[in-house]
Amino acid sequence: MATEIEAWSTGPQNDGVFSLEQKQDEEDSDDLNELEVNGNWTPQEKALHEARLKAKAKRHLRKSSSRDSTRDSLSDSVSGEPSTDPHSPKAKAAVNDRKSRTGKGRGLPKKGGAGGKGVWGAAGMVYELEEPDTDDPNYDESAQGDTVYATVVPELDERELEKTINPIVQEYFEHGDTKEVEMLLKELNLGHHKFEFSSLAVSLSLEGKASHRELTSRLLSDLSGKVLSESDMSRAFDKMLKELPDLILDTPDAPQMLGQFIARAIADHAIPMSFLDCYKGKVDCDHARAALDRASVLLSMKREIMRLDNVWGVGGGQRPVKHLIKEMNLLLKEYLVSGELSEAERCLRDLEVPHFHHELVYEAVVMVLESTGDTALQMMVKLLKVFWQTGLITLDQMNRGFQRVYDELPEISLDVPHAQSIMETFVDLCHQEQVITKQLRDSCPTRGRKRFVSEGDGGLVKS
């Protein structure tokens, strides 16, 4: 058996493929010899000659590779080893071999062993952690963990800042809640214009009442360190010192008021104590110098007090009730002495307590009952008439003031025996001047029916 296989392997090969290739080579060599004999080649013949040489070289290469593979298979069969199973690991390794089978190249694997299906790269290559691509068709949002959505608030420019801040400050003057203002400011993106909030708030309060200025000082104190820093406050007051010539056109007392704001802010630790020292000898504007002088004087007078709480006075309903009653009594007494209606009206407006005007009506009526003569009666009727016509005292406040006197009239009569008759006269006169309504006049209590007692009582009349 061995001798037959050896004879078959060493004998002449009669395979169809090899015989055809040998015949083709012989024909090509004959043609080449004929061309060489002629010696003179045309360009077409020369190109044909080169193409035949290349084809011949390829055939020799295929021939050599086929012979090597045939020799390997024959050597395996001669050695007696069984042919490999296509499902065996060795066969799979041969199938998955990355070496080129075309006979070209140096026999190295494609792409250095880093290419092909199921291959993640060359051996020893280290990959860094890559962020998932949201444009990837296989991107799974739920597999990326918790997704946090953040709201992006655009930064306000100077024009939009003024339109947004003005309603917030005006509304704050009504409710006086600094925490609500703080919450609204945190929702806005003020950016590098943050310091302008303080200057806008102070500018609006300069045009308002004393209570508005007190609320503004309190707001700046509460926002300091939370929303606004000391540098923001300092920049705001520095800007207002430069704008004083324009502020005086609308508010002539702007330098004095701004000086009080600066003194209050320093006392509240909203701006540093060194703020005034930065301007010594460096101010050319007379208005700015007046504001800084005002602040310096207030701080030197109140250096023992940590807070200048009364720099604006106590405004509106924030005052104690006893203090308001005292102020109204003083107002009425000054009016009875001077008789100036305009001054009395101005003082009542400055108190800023429209909800407490019924106390003025009550005190005025009681003062009439306790007075002697008709002078106080006539002057109080005139005063209430002016307040009623100007709308300073409303119908509800007027009715409440008179009704309080009606309820306390029995107790007042113990100190003022003729209070009942004086009250009836005063009410009739007020109705004639259209200060009170007819219904309020009719609700005035009257004296009880007189009755005579027995002869033992001496004929005295008892009420």
C-alpha positions as CSV (number, residue, x, y, z in Angstrom):
1,M,0.0,0.0,0.0
2,A,2.8,2.4,0.9
3,T,4.6,1.6,-2.3
4,E,1.5,2.4,-4.3
5,I,1.0,5.8,-2.6
6,E,4.7,6.7,-3.1
7,A,4.5,5.8,-6.8
8,W,1.4,7.8,-7.2
9,S,2.9,10.8,-5.5
10,T,6.2,10.7,-7.3
11,G,4.9,9.8,-10.7
12,P,3.9,12.2,-13.4
13,Q,0.9,14.2,-12.5
14,N,-1.9,13.8,-15.0
15,D,-4.3,16.1,-13.2
16,G,-6.4,18.1,-15.6
17,V,-5.6,21.4,-14.1
18,F,-1.8,20.9,-14.0
19,S,-1.7,19.5,-17.6
20,L,-3.6,22.5,-19.0
21,E,-1.4,25.0,-17.1
22,Q,1.7,23.2,-18.5
23,K,0.4,23.3,-22.0
24,Q,-0.4,27.0,-21.7
25,D,3.1,27.7,-20.4
26,E,4.6,25.8,-23.4
27,E,2.5,27.7,-25.9
28,D,3.4,31.1,-24.3
29,S,7.1,30.1,-24.4
30,D,6.8,29.2,-28.1
31,D,5.2,32.6,-28.8
32,L,7.8,34.4,-26.9
33,N,10.6,32.6,-28.8
34,E,9.0,33.6,-32.1
35,L,8.8,37.2,-31.1
36,E,12.4,37.1,-29.9
37,V,13.5,35.7,-33.3
38,N,11.9,38.5,-35.2
39,G,13.7,41.0,-32.9
40,N,11.6,44.0,-33.8
41,W,8.6,44.5,-31.4
42,T,5.8,46.8,-32.0
43,P,4.3,48.6,-28.9
44,Q,1.3,46.3,-29.0
45,E,3.5,43.3,-29.1
46,K,5.6,44.6,-26.2
47,A,2.5,45.2,-24.0
48,L,1.2,41.7,-24.9
49,H,4.6,40.3,-23.9
50,E,4.5,42.0,-20.5
51,A,1.0,40.8,-19.8
52,R,1.9,37.2,-20.7
53,L,4.9,37.4,-18.3
54,K,2.6,38.6,-15.4
55,A,0.1,35.8,-16.2
56,K,2.8,33.3,-16.2
57,A,4.1,34.4,-12.9
58,K,0.7,34.2,-11.4
59,R,0.2,30.6,-12.7
60,H,3.5,29.6,-11.2
61,L,2.5,31.1,-7.8
62,R,-0.9,29.2,-7.8
63,K,0.9,26.1,-8.8
64,S,3.4,26.3,-6.0
65,S,0.7,27.0,-3.3
66,S,-1.5,24.2,-4.6
67,R,1.4,21.8,-4.5
68,D,2.2,22.8,-0.9
69,S,-1.3,22.2,0.3
70,T,-1.5,18.9,-1.6
71,R,1.9,17.8,0.0
72,D,0.6,18.7,3.5
73,S,-2.6,16.7,3.0
74,L,-0.7,13.7,1.6
75,S,1.8,13.8,4.5
76,D,-1.1,13.7,6.9
77,S,-2.6,10.7,5.2
78,V,0.7,8.9,5.0
79,S,1.4,9.4,8.7
80,G,-1.8,7.5,9.4
81,E,-3.5,10.3,11.2
82,P,-7.3,10.5,10.5
83,S,-8.6,13.5,8.7
84,T,-9.8,16.3,10.9
85,D,-13.4,16.6,11.8
86,P,-14.9,19.9,10.4
87,H,-16.6,20.3,13.9
88,S,-13.4,19.7,15.8
89,P,-11.6,22.6,17.5
90,K,-8.7,22.2,15.2
91,A,-10.9,22.6,12.2
92,K,-12.6,25.6,13.7
93,A,-9.3,27.2,14.4
94,A,-8.3,26.6,10.7
95,V,-11.6,28.2,9.5
96,N,-11.2,31.2,11.8
97,D,-7.6,31.7,10.9
98,R,-7.0,35.4,10.0
99,K,-4.2,34.6,7.6
100,S,-4.7,35.5,3.9
101,R,-5.6,32.6,1.6
102,T,-5.1,34.4,-1.6
103,G,-1.3,33.8,-1.6
104,K,-0.6,37.5,-1.4
105,G,1.2,39.4,1.3
106,R,3.5,38.2,4.0
107,G,1.0,35.8,5.5
108,L,0.2,38.1,8.5
109,P,-3.4,38.4,9.9
110,K,-5.6,41.2,8.5
111,K,-5.4,44.5,10.3
112,G,-2.9,43.1,12.7
113,G,-5.5,40.7,14.2
114,A,-7.7,43.6,15.1
115,G,-10.3,43.3,12.4
116,G,-13.3,41.1,11.6
117,K,-16.5,40.1,13.2
118,G,-16.4,39.5,16.9
119,V,-13.0,41.1,17.3
120,W,-12.6,44.1,19.6
121,G,-9.2,45.1,18.6
122,A,-5.6,44.0,18.8
123,A,-4.2,42.1,21.7
124,G,-3.1,44.3,24.6
125,M,-5.2,47.3,23.5
126,V,-6.8,49.2,26.4
127,Y,-10.0,51.0,25.8
128,E,-11.1,54.0,27.9
129,L,-14.7,54.5,29.2
130,E,-16.7,56.1,26.5
131,E,-19.8,58.3,27.1
132,P,-22.9,57.0,25.5
133,D,-23.9,58.7,22.3
134,T,-27.4,60.0,22.3
135,D,-27.5,59.8,18.5
136,D,-26.7,56.1,18.5
137,P,-29.7,54.1,17.2
138,N,-29.1,51.6,20.0
139,Y,-29.0,54.3,22.7
140,D,-31.2,53.3,25.6
141,E,-32.1,56.2,27.9
142,S,-33.5,54.0,30.7
143,A,-30.3,52.0,30.9
144,Q,-28.2,55.2,31.6
145,G,-29.5,55.6,35.2
146,D,-31.5,58.5,36.7
147,T,-31.8,61.4,34.3
148,V,-31.7,64.8,35.8
149,Y,-33.5,67.6,33.9
150,A,-32.2,71.1,34.7
151,T,-34.1,74.3,33.8
152,V,-31.9,76.8,32.1
153,V,-32.9,80.4,32.9
154,P,-31.5,83.0,30.5
155,E,-29.6,85.9,31.9
156,L,-31.7,89.2,32.1
157,D,-30.3,92.1,30.2
158,E,-30.5,95.7,31.6
159,R,-33.8,96.5,29.9
160,E,-35.6,93.3,31.0
161,L,-34.1,93.6,34.5
162,E,-35.9,96.9,35.1
163,K,-39.2,95.5,33.8
164,T,-38.9,92.5,36.0
165,I,-37.7,94.1,39.2
166,N,-40.1,97.1,39.4
167,P,-43.3,94.9,39.9
168,I,-41.5,92.8,42.5
169,V,-40.5,95.9,44.5
170,Q,-43.9,97.6,44.1
171,E,-45.6,94.4,45.4
172,Y,-43.2,94.2,48.3
173,F,-44.2,97.7,49.4
174,E,-47.8,96.3,49.8
175,H,-47.1,93.0,51.6
176,G,-43.6,93.7,53.2
177,D,-42.5,90.0,53.1
178,T,-38.8,89.9,52.5
179,K,-38.8,86.1,52.1
180,E,-41.1,86.2,49.1
181,V,-38.8,88.7,47.4
182,E,-35.8,86.5,48.2
183,M,-37.5,83.5,46.6
184,L,-38.4,85.4,43.5
185,L,-34.9,86.7,43.1
186,K,-33.4,83.2,43.3
187,E,-35.6,82.1,40.4
188,L,-34.1,84.9,38.2
189,N,-30.8,84.8,36.5
190,L,-29.5,88.3,37.3
191,G,-26.0,87.5,36.2
192,H,-23.5,90.4,36.5
193,H,-26.5,92.9,36.9
194,K,-27.3,91.6,40.3
195,F,-26.1,94.8,42.1
196,E,-28.7,96.8,40.1
197,F,-31.5,95.4,42.1
198,S,-30.4,97.4,45.2
199,S,-30.2,100.6,43.2
200,L,-33.6,100.1,41.6
201,A,-35.2,99.4,44.9
202,V,-33.7,102.5,46.5
203,S,-34.7,104.7,43.5
204,L,-38.3,103.6,43.8
205,S,-38.4,104.2,47.5
206,L,-37.1,107.7,47.1
207,E,-40.2,108.5,45.1
208,G,-42.5,106.9,47.7
209,K,-43.3,107.3,51.3
210,A,-41.2,107.0,54.5
211,S,-42.6,103.6,55.1
212,H,-41.4,102.5,51.7
213,R,-37.9,103.6,52.5
214,E,-38.0,101.8,55.8
215,L,-39.2,98.6,54.0
216,T,-36.4,99.0,51.5
217,S,-33.7,99.3,54.2
218,R,-35.1,96.2,55.9
219,L,-35.1,94.4,52.6
220,L,-31.5,95.2,51.8
221,S,-30.5,94.0,55.3
222,D,-32.3,90.7,54.9
223,L,-30.9,90.0,51.4
224,S,-27.4,90.8,52.5
225,G,-25.3,87.6,52.5
226,K,-28.1,85.5,51.0
227,V,-28.8,86.9,47.5
228,L,-26.6,90.1,47.5
229,S,-23.1,90.4,48.8
230,E,-21.3,93.4,50.3
231,S,-19.6,94.1,47.0
232,D,-23.0,94.2,45.3
233,M,-24.4,96.6,47.8
234,S,-21.3,98.8,47.6
235,R,-21.5,98.9,43.8
236,A,-25.2,99.8,44.0
237,F,-24.6,102.8,46.3
238,D,-21.6,103.9,44.3
239,K,-23.8,104.0,41.2
240,M,-26.5,106.0,43.0
241,L,-23.9,108.5,44.2
242,K,-22.9,109.1,40.6
243,E,-26.6,109.4,39.5
244,L,-27.5,111.9,42.2
245,P,-27.6,114.9,39.8
246,D,-30.4,113.1,37.8
247,L,-32.2,111.9,41.0
248,I,-32.5,115.4,42.3
249,L,-34.7,116.4,39.4
250,D,-37.5,114.1,40.7
251,T,-36.6,114.1,44.4
252,P,-34.9,117.3,45.7
253,D,-34.1,115.6,49.1
254,A,-32.3,112.7,47.4
255,P,-28.8,113.5,48.8
256,Q,-30.1,113.5,52.4
257,M,-32.2,110.4,51.8
258,L,-29.3,108.5,50.2
259,G,-27.1,109.4,53.1
260,Q,-29.6,107.9,55.4
261,F,-29.8,104.8,53.3
262,I,-26.0,104.5,53.4
263,A,-25.9,105.0,57.2
264,R,-28.6,102.4,57.8
265,A,-26.9,99.9,55.5
266,I,-23.6,100.3,57.4
267,A,-25.4,99.9,60.7
268,D,-27.1,96.8,59.4
269,H,-23.7,95.4,58.2
270,A,-25.0,95.3,54.6
271,I,-21.9,97.3,53.4
272,P,-18.5,97.5,55.2
273,M,-17.6,100.4,57.6
274,S,-14.8,101.3,55.2
275,F,-17.3,102.4,52.5
276,L,-17.1,106.0,53.6
277,D,-13.4,106.0,53.9
278,C,-13.0,105.2,50.2
279,Y,-14.5,108.6,49.2
280,K,-12.6,110.9,51.5
281,G,-11.0,113.6,49.4
282,K,-12.1,111.9,46.1
283,V,-15.6,113.4,45.6
284,D,-16.1,116.3,43.3
285,C,-19.9,116.3,43.1
286,D,-21.5,118.5,45.7
287,H,-24.6,116.3,45.9
288,A,-22.6,113.2,46.5
289,R,-20.5,115.0,49.2
290,A,-23.7,116.1,50.9
291,A,-25.0,112.5,51.0
292,L,-21.7,111.1,52.4
293,D,-21.6,113.9,55.0
294,R,-25.2,113.0,56.1
295,A,-24.2,109.4,56.5
296,S,-21.1,110.2,58.5
297,V,-23.1,112.5,60.9
298,L,-25.7,109.9,61.5
299,L,-23.1,107.2,62.2
300,S,-21.2,109.4,64.6
301,M,-24.4,110.3,66.5
302,K,-25.6,106.7,66.7
303,R,-22.3,104.8,67.0
304,E,-23.5,103.2,70.2
305,I,-26.6,101.8,68.5
306,M,-26.1,98.8,66.2
307,R,-29.2,99.5,64.1
308,L,-30.5,102.9,63.1
309,D,-34.1,101.7,63.4
310,N,-35.7,105.1,63.6
311,V,-33.8,106.8,60.7
312,W,-37.0,106.7,58.7
313,G,-39.4,106.7,61.6
314,V,-41.8,103.9,62.3
315,G,-44.1,103.7,59.3
316,G,-47.8,102.8,59.0
317,G,-49.4,99.9,60.8
318,Q,-46.0,98.8,62.2
319,R,-46.3,101.4,64.9
320,P,-47.7,100.5,68.3
321,V,-51.4,101.3,68.8
322,K,-50.6,103.5,71.8
323,H,-48.2,105.5,69.8
324,L,-50.8,106.1,67.0
325,I,-53.4,107.2,69.6
326,K,-50.9,109.6,71.1
327,E,-50.1,111.0,67.6
328,M,-53.7,111.5,66.8
329,N,-54.5,113.3,70.1
330,L,-51.5,115.6,69.5
331,L,-52.8,116.3,65.9
332,L,-56.3,117.3,67.2
333,K,-54.9,119.5,70.0
334,E,-52.6,121.3,67.6
335,Y,-55.5,121.9,65.2
336,L,-57.7,123.4,68.0
337,V,-54.8,125.8,68.8
338,S,-53.7,126.7,65.2
339,G,-56.9,126.0,63.2
340,E,-54.8,125.0,60.1
341,L,-56.7,122.3,58.2
342,S,-53.9,121.7,55.7
343,E,-51.4,120.9,58.4
344,A,-53.8,118.6,60.1
345,E,-54.5,116.8,56.8
346,R,-50.7,116.4,56.1
347,C,-50.0,115.0,59.6
348,L,-52.8,112.4,59.2
349,R,-51.5,111.4,55.8
350,D,-48.0,111.0,57.1
351,L,-49.2,108.5,59.7
352,E,-50.1,106.1,56.8
353,V,-52.8,104.2,58.8
354,P,-56.0,104.6,56.7
355,H,-57.3,101.5,58.4
356,F,-57.0,103.3,61.8
357,H,-58.7,106.6,60.9
358,H,-61.8,105.6,63.0
359,E,-59.6,106.3,66.0
360,L,-59.3,109.9,64.9
361,V,-63.1,110.2,64.6
362,Y,-63.5,108.7,68.1
363,E,-60.9,111.0,69.7
364,A,-62.4,114.0,67.9
365,V,-66.0,113.3,69.2
366,V,-64.7,112.5,72.8
367,M,-62.7,115.8,72.8
368,V,-65.9,117.7,71.8
369,L,-67.9,116.0,74.7
370,E,-65.2,116.9,77.2
371,S,-64.7,120.5,76.0
372,T,-66.5,123.6,77.2
373,G,-68.2,126.0,74.8
374,D,-69.1,125.7,71.2
375,T,-65.7,126.5,69.7
376,A,-64.3,123.0,69.8
377,L,-67.7,121.7,68.5
378,Q,-67.7,123.9,65.4
379,M,-64.0,123.3,64.6
380,M,-64.3,119.5,64.8
381,V,-67.3,119.5,62.5
382,K,-65.3,121.6,60.0
383,L,-62.3,119.2,60.3
384,L,-64.4,116.1,59.8
385,K,-66.1,117.7,56.9
386,V,-62.8,118.4,55.1
387,F,-61.5,114.9,55.8
388,W,-64.8,113.5,54.4
389,Q,-64.8,115.6,51.3
390,T,-61.1,114.8,50.5
391,G,-61.7,111.1,51.0
392,L,-59.1,110.8,53.7
393,I,-61.7,109.3,56.0
394,T,-64.0,106.8,54.4
395,L,-67.7,106.1,55.2
396,D,-66.8,102.9,57.0
397,Q,-64.2,104.6,59.2
398,M,-66.6,107.5,60.0
399,N,-69.4,105.1,61.0
400,R,-67.0,103.0,63.1
401,G,-65.8,106.0,65.0
402,F,-69.2,107.3,65.8
403,Q,-70.5,103.9,66.7
404,R,-67.7,103.4,69.2
405,V,-68.8,106.7,70.9
406,Y,-72.4,105.5,71.0
407,D,-71.4,102.3,72.7
408,E,-69.3,104.0,75.3
409,L,-71.6,107.0,75.9
410,P,-73.0,105.7,79.2
411,E,-69.5,105.4,80.7
412,I,-68.6,108.9,79.3
413,S,-71.7,110.3,80.9
414,L,-70.4,109.4,84.3
415,D,-67.5,111.9,83.9
416,V,-69.4,114.3,81.6
417,P,-73.0,114.7,82.8
418,H,-74.1,116.7,79.8
419,A,-72.5,114.3,77.3
420,Q,-75.8,113.1,76.0
421,S,-77.2,116.5,75.0
422,I,-73.8,117.6,73.6
423,M,-73.7,114.4,71.5
424,E,-77.2,115.0,70.1
425,T,-76.2,118.5,69.1
426,F,-73.0,117.4,67.5
427,V,-74.6,114.6,65.6
428,D,-77.3,116.9,64.2
429,L,-74.8,119.4,63.1
430,C,-72.7,116.7,61.4
431,H,-75.7,115.5,59.5
432,Q,-76.5,119.0,58.4
433,E,-73.0,119.4,57.0
434,Q,-73.4,115.9,55.3
435,V,-70.6,114.4,57.3
436,I,-72.6,111.4,58.5
437,T,-75.6,109.7,57.0
438,K,-79.2,109.9,58.3
439,Q,-79.1,106.3,59.4
440,L,-76.1,107.0,61.6
441,R,-77.8,110.1,63.1
442,D,-80.9,108.1,63.9
443,S,-78.9,105.4,65.6
444,C,-77.6,107.9,68.2
445,P,-78.9,106.8,71.7
446,T,-81.4,109.2,73.3
447,R,-82.1,110.0,77.0
448,G,-84.6,107.9,78.8
449,R,-88.2,109.1,79.6
450,K,-88.5,111.4,82.6
451,R,-90.8,110.3,85.4
452,F,-91.9,111.9,88.7
453,V,-91.6,110.0,91.9
454,S,-93.8,110.1,95.0
455,E,-94.1,113.1,97.3
456,G,-91.6,111.5,99.8
457,D,-88.8,112.1,97.3
458,G,-89.3,115.8,97.4
459,G,-90.6,116.1,93.9
460,L,-87.2,115.5,92.3
461,V,-87.0,114.5,88.7
462,K,-85.2,111.3,88.0
463,S,-83.9,110.3,84.7
